[in-house]
Amino acid sequence: MLIIQDKLVSDDVVKKNFICNLNACKGACCIEGDSGAPLEDEEKKILAQVYPTIEPYLSEEGKAAIQEQGLSVYYKEAEEFGTPLIDNGPCAFVIHDELGIAKCGIEQAYIDGKIDFKKPISCHLYPIRIESNPDIGFEALNYDVWDVCSAACSLGEKEQVPIYVFLKEALIRKYGKDFYEELDATAQYVQENRED
């Protein structure tokens, strides 16, 4: 476990390799799972503001799920708010491209320059999941191992790209450039001084 600023970072985040391989998985992380994408309190407010702009991008099923459940749902098992699901399956914000790959309707609106919110940070940071306890100021970044990402692990291994490097943009978005640079320097030090 590494300590970067006041965050705990799992060794796997710097030692394991990962590159999303959408051609292989077809965006399975947007389709499978027991709950929607975790949402921060501020993101729930942002979604309420930008939803009228996002809505035209979404499927009829997605719009119906949001109309029925709202823009966020509290998942008891996960003990957090997340995006609603369509019939306990895909995220309500999922869309499909011409190749049948699941993508994010929020992100597509962002790419098209319609909104300045890319997507929930939990999606942007995946496969890192943040475990936190605001009462004691505890925050840990852990690698979430999921079999639907096996192709991403294989591609990351082939290209030798550590998880934290693959997620550079998302980590800077969440914690800032100084955090990322400190993480990178620590990871390189660990790599250079590890005993094989």
N, C-alpha and C positions, 0 to 999 in steps of 0.2 A: 504494500500500500504506500502510495506517495502522498505527501502533503504539499499542495500547491496553493499558495496564499492560505486561505482558511478552509480549503476544500480537500476532502480525501479522494484520491484517484486510484482506482483499482489498477494493479500491475498489468492486468490484461489489456487495459486501454492503450498502453504503450507497447506491450509485447505481442499482442495478437494482430493479425493482418486482416484487412477488410476493404472491399470496394463493391458497392451495390452493383448487381448484375441484372438489370431489369429485363434484358432479353431472355434470361434464364428463368427468373422467378415470376415475371409478369406483374410485379408490384404486389406480391402476396401479402405483404405487411399491411396493406390498406384493405385487404379483403378478409383475412383470417384474424382470429384472436377472440378473447372473451369480453373485451371492453374496447371502447373507442380510444382515440389518442388522448393521453392525459393533457389537461388544459390548466394553465396558470390562471389565477383570478383576473389579472390584467387582460389575458387573452380572451376571456369570456366577454369582457366589455368591448374589446376590439371586434370580435365576431359580430356582436350586436350592431356595431356601427357599419361594418362593411358588408353585412349579409345581403342587402338589396343589390349590391354590385356583383356578388358571387352567385346569387340565386340563378341567373340565366345559364350559368355554366353547368348546373347540376342536373342529374337525371330526375325524372318524375318520381321515382322511388325515393331518391335522396331528399327531394323537397317534401314529400309526404312524411317521411320519417322525422324531419326537422319540425314540420308543422305539428306533428303529433307529440313529439318528445321535447321539443325546444332545441336550442343551439348547443346545450350542454346537458349531460346526464350525470347524476352521482352514482358511481359504481361502488356498491357496499364492499364487495370482496377486495377491490383495489384501494378502497378508502380514499377515492379522489374523483374529481370531475373529469369527464372526457367527452369526446364528440359522440353524438348519437350514432346508432347502428341501424342498418336496414335489415329488419327481421333477424336480429342477433347475428348478422354476418358482416357484410362490408360496411366501412365507414360511410356515413351519409354524404360526405363531401367527395367521395370517389367519383372519378370520371374515367373513361377509357379512350385511348388514342386509336388511330387507324389500325394499329397492330394488335389491338386487344390488351395493351398493357395498362394496368390500373395506375392512375395518377391522381393528383390532388386538384380539385376544382378551385380551392383557395389559391394554390400556387399558380395555376394557369391564369387566374385573374391578375396575379402579381406579375407574371411574365409578360402579360399583355399590357402592363402599365396602368391597369385600372385601380389598383390598390397598392399601398406600400407595406403591407403585412404579408410576408412570404408564406408562412404556414405555421402551425403550432411548433414551438421550439422542441417539444418532445419528438415530433416527426423529423425535424431537421437534425437533431442530435442522434437519431437511432443509428447504430445499436447501443449507444450509451443511454442508460436510464438513470435519472437522478432520484436518489432517496434522500429525503430531507425531514428534519424536525425543526421547524421555525422557532419553537419554544426555547431550544437550547442552541440554536444557530448551527445545527449540524447539517452538512450537505455532503453526500458521497456520490461519485460518478462511477457507475458499475457497467460492465459489459453484459448485455442481455443476450444470452445464447439462445437462438431459435432455429429450429431445423429448416424453416422456410428460407433462411439466409445462407444455407450451405454453399450455394454457388458464389455468393459474395465472399465467403471465407476462402474458397478455392481461388478466386480471381485475385483477392488481396494477397494471398500466399504467393501466387505466380508473379505478381508485380512487386511484391515486398513493400506494401504500403500499410503502415500501422494504422489502427483505428483512429487515433487522435489526429494523424495527418490527413486521413480521408475526411475527417470532420472539422478541419481547420476553420472553415467559414462559420459553421454552426457554433463552435466553441468560442470564437471571437464575438459572434452575435450575442451569446449568452453571458460571457464573462469578461470580454474585452481583450484587446491585443496584448496587454502586459501579462495577463494570465496565460494566454497561449504561448507566448515567448518563454515564459518561465517553465511551463510544462514541456515544451520542446527541448529546452536546454537540459532539464532534469532527465528527460527520456534519453537524450543522446549520451549524457554522462553514465546513466545506468547501462545502456547498450555497450559503451566502450569499456566499462569496468566489470561486466558480468563474467562469472566463471562458468565456462561451458563444461 
